[in-house]
């Protein structure tokens, strides 16, 4: 704010360094704050404190999955991670007279942020989406930000250019600003690629400019021309000393670095015998990974826990529009249900019914299992033999078909027995007894 002297926040430096380490960057021991001078209505003091030629960190990378079903990995370079202060925000809608006037919100002025600049290694809108997804996942794991795009905790500007196949030099770029979701960024890039190709193929030239994306129309529009680079007249910020992150401080910060998503996925595959696909799904968000690991350690079969989380739990949460933290069934509940299926105490059908009841009543699986009188899958051979006899007697036509060589009819009989037992018969025992009877 005008007239206020800046003070560097130590925690911010630690957060920024932690994020840069997670992005495989080299941390520069000395970085310099600079004044970036420009006039804009939401920048009342006429300059922004940033870092210029000596940023906090440089030369990092993120690995993303590319190709068919993520069959290969690609490195996207990180040019730099630098610290700066936020500017204010210009509001063009949502208040009286917004058709004629612009309001300025200065509440976030001076709030610290990091800017993460990537190398021009991203070749498609899908790669851009994957890059942002991985970046967000890594930052969330470090605890540096909640990455909430709607609240402005994470923002993204995308530079895009096209070039004829075989041309080495990049084409003229356009910058797309103020896009508030990864999905819209992908859509904006898809539209912008098509627009630029059309301009070039019809003999026109791309102008260097800043564009906005209208998600309702699915189009980008020119906001302002950027014919040449602005001369921001950077010079060292006189009110802030050079920032020194020495080896001792760096080592202290590094100790706070958590196990990152990719390393965690590899370890989960090794520790719990789950597939790489399972690990991709279960390692993010971090809260899901933490809860899954807790349940996997408690259960007899971690692989079954992984399957239940994906097939039964996540599907119901998605249908109800709930996050994992809002699930009525805890991970301990999933582990308990997995053990019951593993031991043959309940069938898959019974488990589905109990999960449905858990979601209806808003109660955890063990509580509903108790309320329902601990239903058990029946393995009582004499009772099951009686049911099989009744089913065979009631379906003479199908029995005749079976005897005539249509062995697939055995599946029909198993289904009828399961139906007659209201899903409580043990299918394995039914198959064995039926095999003997039919044999």
C-alpha positions as CSV (number, residue, x, y, z in Angstrom):
1,X,0.0,0.0,0.0
2,X,1.3,3.6,-0.6
3,X,3.3,4.8,2.3
4,X,3.8,1.4,3.9
5,X,7.3,0.0,4.0
6,X,7.7,-3.7,3.1
7,X,8.7,-6.3,5.6
8,X,9.8,-9.8,4.5
9,X,7.8,-12.6,6.0
10,X,10.1,-15.5,7.0
11,X,7.4,-18.2,6.8
12,X,6.8,-17.1,3.1
13,X,10.4,-17.7,2.3
14,X,10.2,-21.2,3.9
15,X,7.0,-22.0,2.0
16,X,8.5,-20.8,-1.3
17,X,11.7,-22.8,-0.8
18,X,9.7,-25.9,0.1
19,X,7.6,-25.6,-3.1
20,X,10.7,-25.0,-5.2
21,X,12.4,-28.1,-3.7
22,X,9.3,-30.2,-4.5
23,X,9.5,-29.0,-8.1
24,X,13.2,-30.2,-8.3
25,X,14.5,-26.6,-8.5
26,X,18.0,-25.4,-7.7
27,X,17.7,-22.9,-4.7
28,X,19.9,-19.9,-5.2
29,X,21.7,-18.9,-2.0
30,X,21.2,-15.2,-2.7
31,X,18.2,-13.7,-4.5
32,X,17.3,-10.1,-5.0
33,X,14.0,-8.3,-4.7
34,X,13.2,-5.8,-7.5
35,X,10.7,-3.1,-8.2
36,X,8.6,-3.8,-11.3
37,X,7.4,-0.3,-12.3
38,X,4.1,0.1,-14.2
39,X,0.9,2.0,-13.8
40,X,-2.4,0.2,-13.4
41,X,-5.5,1.2,-11.4
42,X,-5.2,-1.7,-9.0
43,X,-1.5,-0.8,-8.3
44,X,-1.8,2.5,-6.5
45,X,1.9,2.8,-5.5
46,X,3.0,2.5,-9.2
47,X,5.3,-0.5,-8.7
48,X,5.2,-4.2,-7.6
49,X,7.8,-5.9,-5.5
50,X,9.0,-9.0,-7.4
51,X,12.2,-10.8,-8.3
52,X,13.9,-10.3,-11.7
53,X,17.3,-11.5,-12.8
54,X,18.1,-13.2,-9.4
55,X,15.1,-15.3,-8.4
56,X,14.8,-17.6,-5.4
57,X,15.0,-20.8,-7.5
58,X,15.6,-22.0,-11.1
59,X,16.0,-25.1,-13.4
60,X,13.3,-27.5,-12.0
61,X,11.0,-29.9,-13.7
62,X,7.7,-31.9,-13.3
63,X,7.1,-35.3,-14.9
64,X,3.7,-35.8,-16.5
65,X,2.0,-38.8,-18.1
66,X,1.5,-38.6,-21.8
67,X,0.5,-41.0,-24.7
68,X,-2.3,-43.5,-24.8
69,X,-3.6,-44.0,-21.3
70,X,-0.6,-42.3,-19.8
71,X,1.8,-44.9,-21.2
72,X,4.9,-42.8,-21.1
73,X,6.4,-39.9,-19.1
74,X,7.5,-36.4,-20.2
75,X,9.5,-33.8,-18.4
76,X,8.2,-30.3,-18.4
77,X,10.9,-27.8,-17.4
78,X,10.4,-25.2,-14.6
79,X,12.3,-22.0,-15.6
80,X,12.0,-20.3,-12.2
81,X,10.1,-19.9,-9.0
82,X,10.2,-16.4,-7.7
83,X,8.6,-14.4,-4.8
84,X,6.5,-11.3,-5.3
85,X,3.6,-9.4,-3.8
86,X,0.1,-9.5,-5.1
87,X,-1.5,-6.5,-6.7
88,X,-5.1,-5.4,-6.2
89,X,-8.0,-6.7,-8.2
90,X,-10.1,-4.8,-10.8
91,X,-13.8,-5.8,-10.6
92,X,-15.9,-5.4,-13.8
93,X,-19.1,-7.1,-12.8
94,X,-21.3,-8.1,-9.9
95,X,-22.2,-4.6,-8.4
96,X,-24.4,-1.6,-9.2
97,X,-23.2,0.5,-12.2
98,X,-20.7,-2.3,-13.2
99,X,-21.8,-1.6,-16.8
100,X,-20.2,1.9,-16.5
101,X,-17.7,1.7,-13.7
102,X,-14.8,-0.5,-12.5
103,X,-14.3,-1.2,-8.8
104,X,-10.9,-1.8,-7.2
105,X,-10.4,-4.3,-4.5
106,X,-7.1,-3.7,-2.6
107,X,-7.6,-6.3,0.1
108,X,-5.0,-8.7,-1.3
109,X,-2.5,-5.9,-2.1
110,X,0.9,-6.9,-0.7
111,X,-0.1,-10.5,0.0
112,X,2.9,-12.7,-0.8
113,X,2.8,-15.3,-3.7
114,X,5.1,-17.4,-5.8
115,X,5.1,-17.3,-9.5
116,X,6.1,-20.6,-11.2
117,X,7.2,-20.2,-14.8
118,X,7.4,-23.3,-17.0
119,X,9.6,-23.8,-20.1
120,X,7.8,-24.0,-23.5
121,X,7.8,-27.8,-23.3
122,X,4.0,-28.3,-23.3
123,X,2.8,-29.4,-26.8
124,X,-0.9,-29.9,-26.4
125,X,-3.9,-28.7,-24.4
126,X,-4.1,-32.2,-22.7
127,X,-0.4,-31.9,-21.7
128,X,-1.2,-28.4,-20.2
129,X,-4.1,-29.9,-18.2
130,X,-1.9,-32.8,-17.0
131,X,0.9,-30.4,-16.1
132,X,-1.4,-28.2,-14.0
133,X,-3.0,-31.2,-12.3
134,X,0.5,-32.6,-11.3
135,X,1.6,-29.1,-10.2
136,X,-1.4,-28.6,-8.0
137,X,-1.1,-32.1,-6.5
138,X,2.6,-31.5,-5.6
139,X,1.9,-28.1,-4.1
140,X,-1.0,-29.5,-2.1
141,X,1.2,-32.3,-0.7
142,X,3.7,-29.7,0.5
143,X,0.9,-27.8,2.4
144,X,2.2,-24.5,0.9
145,X,-1.3,-23.5,-0.5
146,X,-4.8,-24.8,-0.6
147,X,-4.7,-24.2,-4.4
148,X,-8.4,-23.0,-4.5
149,X,-8.8,-21.5,-7.9
150,X,-12.2,-19.9,-7.1
151,X,-10.7,-18.0,-4.1
152,X,-7.6,-17.0,-6.2
153,X,-5.1,-19.2,-4.2
154,X,-4.0,-20.6,-7.6
155,X,-4.1,-18.7,-10.8
156,X,-2.8,-19.5,-14.3
157,X,-1.9,-17.5,-17.4
158,X,-1.2,-19.5,-20.5
159,X,1.1,-18.4,-23.4
160,X,0.3,-20.1,-26.7
161,X,1.8,-20.1,-30.2
162,X,1.7,-22.3,-33.3
163,X,4.3,-23.0,-36.0
164,X,4.2,-24.9,-39.3
165,X,5.6,-28.4,-39.0
166,X,9.4,-28.4,-39.4
167,X,9.9,-24.8,-38.4
168,X,12.3,-24.4,-35.5
169,X,11.4,-20.9,-34.4
170,X,8.4,-20.4,-32.2
171,X,5.5,-18.5,-33.6
172,X,4.1,-15.2,-32.2
173,X,2.5,-15.9,-28.9
174,X,-0.8,-14.8,-27.4
175,X,-1.3,-14.8,-23.6
176,X,-4.6,-16.0,-22.2
177,X,-5.3,-14.5,-18.8
178,X,-7.7,-14.9,-15.9
179,X,-9.0,-18.5,-16.6
180,X,-10.5,-20.0,-13.4
181,X,-10.4,-23.7,-14.0
182,X,-8.1,-26.3,-15.6
183,X,-11.0,-27.5,-17.8
184,X,-11.5,-24.0,-19.1
185,X,-7.7,-23.6,-19.7
186,X,-7.8,-26.7,-21.9
187,X,-10.8,-25.4,-23.8
188,X,-9.3,-22.0,-24.2
189,X,-6.1,-23.5,-25.6
190,X,-8.0,-25.8,-28.0
191,X,-9.9,-22.8,-29.3
192,X,-6.8,-20.5,-29.5
193,X,-4.8,-23.1,-31.5
194,X,-7.6,-23.4,-34.0
195,X,-7.9,-19.6,-34.2
196,X,-4.2,-19.0,-34.8
197,X,-4.0,-21.8,-37.4
198,X,-6.9,-20.2,-39.3
199,X,-5.4,-16.7,-39.2
200,X,-2.0,-18.0,-40.6
201,X,-3.6,-20.3,-43.2
202,X,-5.7,-17.4,-44.5
203,X,-2.6,-15.3,-45.0
204,X,-2.9,-13.2,-41.8
205,X,-0.4,-12.6,-39.0
206,X,-0.7,-13.3,-35.3
207,X,-0.4,-10.2,-33.1
208,X,1.3,-10.4,-29.8
209,X,-1.6,-9.7,-27.3
210,X,-3.4,-10.6,-24.1
211,X,-6.7,-12.4,-24.6
212,X,-9.6,-13.4,-22.3
213,X,-11.6,-16.6,-22.5
214,X,-15.4,-16.5,-22.5
215,X,-16.4,-20.0,-21.2
216,X,-20.1,-19.5,-22.1
217,X,-19.2,-19.0,-25.8
218,X,-16.0,-21.2,-25.8
219,X,-14.0,-18.4,-27.4
220,X,-11.1,-16.1,-26.6
221,X,-11.3,-12.3,-27.1
222,X,-8.6,-9.7,-27.5
223,X,-8.1,-7.7,-24.2
224,X,-5.0,-5.6,-25.0
225,X,-2.2,-5.5,-27.5
226,X,1.3,-6.3,-26.4
227,X,3.3,-5.3,-29.4
228,X,6.6,-5.1,-27.6
229,X,7.8,-6.1,-24.2
230,X,7.0,-3.6,-21.5
231,X,10.0,-1.7,-20.1
232,X,9.3,-2.3,-16.4
233,X,12.5,-0.5,-15.5
234,X,13.4,-3.1,-12.9
235,X,15.9,-2.0,-10.2
236,X,16.8,-3.6,-6.8
237,X,14.1,-2.9,-4.1
238,X,15.8,-0.3,-1.8
239,X,13.6,-1.3,1.2
240,X,14.5,-5.0,1.2
241,X,17.9,-6.6,1.7
242,X,19.2,-9.4,-0.5
243,X,17.5,-12.7,0.6
244,X,20.1,-15.3,1.7
245,X,19.0,-19.0,2.0
246,X,22.2,-20.6,3.2
247,X,22.9,-24.3,3.4
248,X,21.9,-24.6,7.1
249,X,18.5,-23.0,6.5
250,X,18.0,-25.0,3.3
251,X,18.6,-28.2,5.2
252,X,16.1,-27.2,7.8
253,X,13.5,-26.5,5.2
254,X,14.3,-29.8,3.3
255,X,13.4,-31.7,6.5
256,X,9.8,-30.5,6.2
257,X,9.6,-31.8,2.6
258,X,7.0,-34.7,2.7
259,X,7.0,-37.8,0.6
260,X,5.8,-36.5,-2.8
261,X,3.0,-38.0,-4.9
262,X,5.2,-39.9,-7.5
263,X,7.4,-41.5,-4.8
264,X,4.3,-42.4,-2.8
265,X,2.7,-44.1,-5.7
266,X,5.8,-46.3,-6.3
267,X,5.9,-47.2,-2.6
268,X,2.2,-48.0,-2.5
269,X,2.5,-50.4,-5.4
270,X,5.4,-52.1,-3.7
271,X,4.0,-52.1,-0.1
272,X,0.4,-53.1,-0.9
273,X,0.6,-55.1,-4.1
274,X,-1.8,-52.7,-5.9
275,X,-1.6,-51.8,-9.6
276,X,-0.1,-48.6,-10.8
277,X,-3.5,-47.5,-11.9
278,X,-4.8,-48.0,-8.3
279,X,-1.9,-46.0,-7.0
280,X,-2.6,-43.1,-9.5
281,X,-6.2,-42.9,-8.2
282,X,-5.5,-43.4,-4.5
283,X,-2.4,-41.1,-4.0
284,X,-4.4,-37.9,-4.6
285,X,-5.7,-36.0,-2.7
286,X,-3.2,-36.5,0.1
287,X,-6.1,-37.0,2.6
288,X,-7.3,-40.0,0.5
289,X,-3.8,-41.5,0.4
290,X,-3.3,-41.1,4.1
291,X,-6.7,-42.8,4.9
292,X,-6.1,-45.6,2.3
293,X,-2.8,-46.4,3.8
294,X,-4.3,-46.5,7.3
295,X,-7.0,-49.0,6.1
296,X,-4.6,-51.0,4.0
297,X,-2.3,-51.6,7.0
298,X,-5.3,-52.7,9.1
299,X,-6.9,-55.0,6.5
300,X,-6.0,-58.6,5.6
301,X,-6.0,-57.8,1.8
302,X,-4.9,-54.3,0.8
303,X,-5.7,-55.0,-2.8
304,X,-9.4,-55.6,-1.9
305,X,-9.4,-52.3,0.1
306,X,-8.1,-50.5,-3.0
307,X,-10.8,-52.1,-5.2
308,X,-13.6,-51.2,-2.7
309,X,-12.5,-47.6,-2.4
310,X,-12.6,-47.2,-6.2
311,X,-15.6,-49.4,-7.1
312,X,-17.9,-48.9,-4.1
313,X,-16.9,-45.8,-2.1
314,X,-15.7,-43.3,-4.8
315,X,-18.7,-44.0,-7.0
316,X,-21.2,-43.3,-4.3
317,X,-19.4,-40.2,-3.2
318,X,-19.4,-38.9,-6.8
319,X,-23.1,-39.6,-7.2
320,X,-23.9,-37.7,-3.9
321,X,-21.4,-34.9,-4.8
322,X,-19.4,-35.5,-1.6
323,X,-15.6,-35.2,-0.9
324,X,-13.7,-38.1,0.7
325,X,-13.6,-36.1,4.0
326,X,-17.5,-36.1,4.0
327,X,-17.8,-39.9,3.5
328,X,-20.1,-41.6,6.0
329,X,-17.9,-44.7,5.6
330,X,-14.5,-44.2,7.1
331,X,-11.4,-46.0,5.8
332,X,-11.5,-48.2,8.9
333,X,-15.1,-49.0,7.8
334,X,-13.8,-50.0,4.3
335,X,-11.1,-52.2,5.9
336,X,-13.7,-53.9,8.1
337,X,-15.9,-54.6,5.1
338,X,-13.0,-55.9,3.1
339,X,-12.1,-58.3,5.8
340,X,-15.7,-59.6,6.0
341,X,-15.8,-60.3,2.2
342,X,-12.3,-61.8,2.4
343,X,-13.3,-64.3,5.1
344,X,-16.5,-65.2,3.2
345,X,-18.7,-63.8,6.0
346,X,-20.6,-61.6,3.6
347,X,-21.0,-61.6,-0.2
348,X,-20.3,-58.8,-2.6
349,X,-24.1,-58.3,-3.0
350,X,-24.5,-58.0,0.8
351,X,-21.6,-55.5,0.9
352,X,-23.3,-53.3,-1.7
353,X,-26.6,-53.3,0.2
354,X,-24.8,-52.4,3.5
355,X,-22.9,-49.6,1.8
356,X,-26.2,-48.2,0.4
357,X,-27.6,-48.3,3.9
358,X,-24.5,-46.5,5.3
359,X,-25.0,-43.7,2.8
360,X,-28.8,-43.5,3.5
361,X,-28.3,-43.3,7.3
362,X,-25.1,-41.3,7.3
363,X,-23.4,-43.9,9.4
364,X,-20.2,-45.8,9.2
365,X,-20.1,-49.4,7.9
366,X,-19.5,-51.2,11.3
367,X,-22.4,-49.4,12.9
368,X,-24.8,-50.4,10.1
369,X,-23.5,-53.9,10.1
370,X,-24.3,-54.2,13.8
371,X,-27.7,-52.5,13.3
372,X,-28.6,-55.1,10.6
373,X,-27.9,-57.9,13.0
374,X,-24.5,-58.8,11.6
375,X,-25.8,-60.5,8.4
376,X,-23.8,-63.6,7.5
377,X,-23.4,-65.3,4.2
378,X,-24.8,-68.8,4.5
379,X,-22.4,-71.8,4.0
380,X,-24.8,-74.3,5.7
381,X,-24.6,-77.2,3.2
382,X,-27.8,-79.0,4.2
383,X,-29.9,-75.7,3.8
384,X,-28.2,-74.9,0.5
385,X,-28.7,-78.4,-0.8
386,X,-32.4,-78.1,-0.1
387,X,-32.5,-74.7,-2.0
388,X,-30.7,-76.3,-5.0
389,X,-33.1,-79.2,-5.1
390,X,-36.0,-76.7,-5.1
391,X,-34.5,-74.7,-7.9
392,X,-33.8,-77.7,-10.1
393,X,-37.3,-79.1,-9.5
394,X,-38.8,-75.7,-10.4
395,X,-36.8,-75.4,-13.7
396,X,-37.1,-78.8,-15.5
397,X,-36.8,-77.2,-19.0
398,X,-33.4,-75.6,-18.1
399,X,-32.3,-78.8,-16.4
400,X,-33.0,-80.7,-19.6
401,X,-31.0,-78.2,-21.6
402,X,-28.1,-78.6,-19.2
403,X,-28.3,-82.4,-19.5
404,X,-28.3,-82.0,-23.3
405,X,-24.9,-80.4,-23.1
406,X,-25.7,-76.7,-22.5
407,X,-23.4,-76.4,-19.5
408,X,-23.7,-72.6,-19.4
409,X,-27.1,-73.2,-17.7
410,X,-25.2,-73.8,-14.4
411,X,-24.8,-70.0,-14.1
412,X,-28.6,-69.7,-14.4
413,X,-29.1,-72.2,-11.5
414,X,-26.5,-70.4,-9.3
415,X,-28.4,-67.1,-9.9
416,X,-31.7,-68.7,-9.0
417,X,-30.3,-70.1,-5.7
418,X,-28.7,-66.8,-4.8
419,X,-32.1,-65.1,-5.5
420,X,-33.9,-67.7,-3.3
421,X,-31.5,-67.1,-0.5
422,X,-31.9,-63.3,-0.8
423,X,-28.2,-63.0,-1.6
424,X,-27.1,-64.7,1.6
425,X,-25.8,-68.0,0.1
426,X,-22.1,-68.4,-0.3
427,X,-21.7,-68.5,-4.1
428,X,-18.5,-70.7,-3.9
429,X,-20.3,-73.3,-1.8
430,X,-23.4,-73.1,-4.1
431,X,-21.1,-73.8,-7.1
432,X,-19.5,-76.8,-5.5
433,X,-22.8,-78.4,-4.3
434,X,-24.5,-77.7,-7.7
435,X,-21.5,-79.2,-9.5
436,X,-22.0,-82.4,-7.5
437,X,-25.8,-82.5,-8.0
438,X,-25.6,-81.9,-11.7
439,X,-22.6,-84.3,-12.1
